[in-house]
């Protein structure tokens, strides 16, 4: 794999580590009540077997060899996608991460 260089000949930083953290953010009581008022129980027409009590995210931190750290997030909506934060983390750790590292 060749190193990318800018016009001055400096090599671009390389991602050396990916840190993934699942985070659950609970809804306030007023939001929970609004969600339950919809026809499907999620504040809309989508039917739900369980009450939606909060939001799931995956926080991603990328560490570069020059000391820079980048942070991002992915919102995970299990009722629509059927994917959990743990499944997203597994996919990045065991498959997608290789396209970012190095």
Phi and psi in degrees as a GROMACS rama.xvg file:
@    title "Ramachandran Plot"
@    xaxis  label "Phi"
@    yaxis  label "Psi"
@TYPE xy
-84.3853  152.374  UNK-2
-88.3109  136.087  UNK-3
-79.0379  137.115  UNK-4
-126.628  147.628  UNK-5
-83.9265  -175.392  UNK-6
-60.6862  -28.2381  UNK-7
-86.9769  -0.756321  UNK-8
89.2007  7.01443  UNK-9
-80.2921  138.025  UNK-10
-77.7025  143.738  UNK-11
-71.0804  148.268  UNK-12
-62.3999  151.452  UNK-13
-112.557  141.8  UNK-14
-74.7686  124.49  UNK-15
-111.611  -14.0381  UNK-16
-156.379  141.66  UNK-17
-118.868  127.398  UNK-18
-115.766  123.584  UNK-19
-120.208  130.259  UNK-20
-132.251  122.01  UNK-21
-76.4239  139.637  UNK-22
-135.607  132.509  UNK-23
-110.809  126.341  UNK-24
-113.172  109.314  UNK-25
-71.243  145.47  UNK-26
-72.9646  150.419  UNK-27
-69.561  160.719  UNK-28
-58.5281  -38.937  UNK-29
-64.0669  -35.5999  UNK-30
-70.7023  -41.4665  UNK-31
-58.2983  -43.0169  UNK-32
-65.1895  -40.2115  UNK-33
-65.2975  -39.8245  UNK-34
-63.6752  -38.6216  UNK-35
-74.4032  -14.8073  UNK-36
-79.5133  -15.8025  UNK-37
-71.6822  160.635  UNK-38
-65.0307  -25.7828  UNK-39
-100.538  -5.39987  UNK-40
91.7017  -0.945852  UNK-41
-118.757  20.5608  UNK-42
79.3025  10.6805  UNK-43
-156.216  -167.107  UNK-44
-84.6297  -0.854874  UNK-45
-77.6126  123.427  UNK-46
-71.835  145.201  UNK-47
-134.977  140.134  UNK-48
-80.7877  -27.5531  UNK-49
-127.885  154.09  UNK-50
-66.178  144.839  UNK-51
-90.9787  109.92  UNK-52
-100.245  -8.35751  UNK-53
178.088  -172.568  UNK-54
-116.464  143.764  UNK-55
-105.146  140.555  UNK-56
-135.619  160.338  UNK-57
-120.475  120.668  UNK-58
-92.4516  130.312  UNK-59
-118.397  128.926  UNK-60
-119.693  127.903  UNK-61
-107.038  129.961  UNK-62
-109.534  128.376  UNK-63
-103.132  159.015  UNK-64
-69.1918  -11.7427  UNK-65
-95.2127  6.91536  UNK-66
95.3923  -9.97004  UNK-67
-71.8819  147.904  UNK-68
-130.826  129.96  UNK-69
-111.706  146.545  UNK-70
-128.369  138.597  UNK-71
-147.801  175.896  UNK-72
-144.393  155.819  UNK-73
-125.822  126.578  UNK-74
-81.9797  130.997  UNK-75
-115.762  117.217  UNK-76
-113.424  89.5905  UNK-77
-53.9994  -42.0756  UNK-78
-58.9011  -31.9932  UNK-79
-91.5628  -41.9191  UNK-80
-94.053  -26.507  UNK-81
75.3529  12.4565  UNK-82
-111.079  135.578  UNK-83
-98.5558  162.51  UNK-84
-56.1564  -37.8414  UNK-85
-64.6399  -35.7137  UNK-86
-69.3543  -37.3363  UNK-87
-64.4058  -45.9048  UNK-88
-59.9358  -44.2502  UNK-89
-60.6872  -42.7022  UNK-90
-63.9812  -39.8308  UNK-91
-70.6826  -45.5905  UNK-92
-65.8164  -35.5394  UNK-93
-106.327  -4.43636  UNK-94
-144.033  -60.8798  UNK-95
-74.5891  -28.4491  UNK-96
-57.8261  -31.8774  UNK-97
-62.7264  -21.6305  UNK-98
-81.6162  -11.311  UNK-99
-105.935  -40.0746  UNK-100
-65.9994  137.882  UNK-101
